Amino acid sequence: MAIVSKVYCSPTEAALVVRRRPHAVGGGGFVVTDCSSKQAVFRVDGCGVLGTSGELVLRDGDGDALLLIRRKAGGILQAMSTHKKWNGYAYDYEGAQKLVFSIKEPNSSSPLSWFSRSSSSTAIKISLEPRKVDCPGGIFHVKGHFPDRDCSIVDSGGNTIAQVQKEMGELMGNKDVYRVIVKEGIDQAFVCGVIAVLDHIYGESTAC
């Protein structure tokens, strides 16, 4: 299921490790490493690097931009809505931007409840754009609680396409390092783009 590019769709399940960068050192954001190759495959820059709140850039291992993710500019309807929306744009070979997915934040993402364990991620909805993309309905949801490193991205049929898990061993209690399991055939760049938005929603490394 290629969303950003088929290059990032592996025929086998992939285990990725996410390491958050401290704001004081690298301006925040995070680096994603493939467990098999031990190579950095993605990097996410947020507010601390870009200097713009509500904007994220997903880059490949060489530093080239793959996704520009923006919180939708406010307006009367946006201000009245209990859901905030993010749009993810992929770059083509000529550098043009193409909308490939959108994400609606949950009602519980107000500043008072960002860090509340009782807040649920089940209301986070991901829609592929355009809706004609060949997958079950083109709709996904995030189930679980991202700050606890215990959540999944599931399709409209209830099938898990990716899971966020605590890292094992001596890093198990360290929330700056965690694991993402991506099912075979799923676009890993798309999954990391969703993780970037979750990171920002809950005020972590990509937020100011």
C-alpha positions, 0 to 999 in steps of 0.5 A, a space after each residue: 500500500 504505497 501512499 508516499 512511495 512504494 520504495 518504503 513498502 517492505 515485503 516483510 514486517 519492519 521493526 523501527 526504533 524512534 529516538 527523540 532529539 533533545 531541543 537543546 541539542 538538535 532542535 527537537 524532532 526525532 530520528 527513525 532507525 531500521 532495526 535490521 540495517 541499523 541505518 537511519 531511514 527517516 528524520 522528522 523536523 518540527 518547530 525547534 528546527 523549522 521555527 514554525 509551529 504546526 509544521 513538520 517535515 519528514 525526511 529520508 535517511 539522506 535528509 531529502 524531504 518526503 512529507 510536509 505536514 501542516 496543521 490546517 490554517 484556522 478559519 471560522 469553521 476551524 475555530 468552531 470545530 472541536 477537531 483540529 486537522 492536519 494535512 500531509 503533502 508528499 513531494 514529487 520528483 519536481 518538488 511539487 506538493 500533493 495531498 496524500 493524507 489528512 488527520 483529525 485530532 481528538 477532542 481530548 487534545 486540549 492543553 489541559 488534557 494532553 498529558 492525561 492518561 485518561 485521554 483516549 486516542 481512539 478519536 484520531 482519524 486518518 484519511 487517505 487523499 484522494 479517497 480513491 486510493 486502493 485500500 479498505 475505505 481509505 480510513 484509519 484510526 489510532 487506538 490506544 494512548 501514544 504517550 504511554 507508547 501503547 497504540 496501534 494504527 488500524 484500518 477500517 476493517 480493524 486490521 492493525 497496520 502499525 504498532 507503537 511499543 515500548 522499547 525492551 531491555 534497559 530502555 524499556 522505561 525511557 519514553 525518548 526511545 520506542 519501537 514501531 512495528 510496521 506490517 508488510 506492504 505498508 508504507 513506512 514513510 506514511 506511518 512515520 508521518 502519522 507518528 510525527 503528528 501524534 508526537 506534536 499533538 501530545 506536546 513532545 519533541 516536535 512541538 515548541 
